């Protein structure tokens, strides 16, 4: 955990941290920034699931 001004940076698995924060201090989460561990290749669900011909 790192304090940056009035914010706290927590580098961990989001589901674990969010569950712990929700239990300790309900209603205090102001925002969540996440970097999913994958590259989807599309900006919408249909882009990630459709098969397109490249040829």
ZIMOTA-V137924 format. One record per pair of residues at least 6 apart in sequence whose ideal C-beta (glycine too) atoms are under 8 Angstrom apart, sorted by the first residue. I is the first residue (numbers start at 0). GAP is how many residues later the second one is. D is the distance in whole Angstrom. If there is no record, write none. Layout:
# ZIMOTA-V137924
<<I,GAP,D> <I,GAP,D>>
This chain:
# ZIMOTA-V137924
<<0,7,6> <0,8,7> <0,9,5> <1,6,7> <1,7,4> <2,6,8> <9,7,5> <13,18,7> <13,20,5> <17,11,7> <17,14,7> <20,7,7> <20,8,6> <21,7,7> <39,7,8> <39,8,5> <40,6,7> <40,7,6> <41,6,4>>
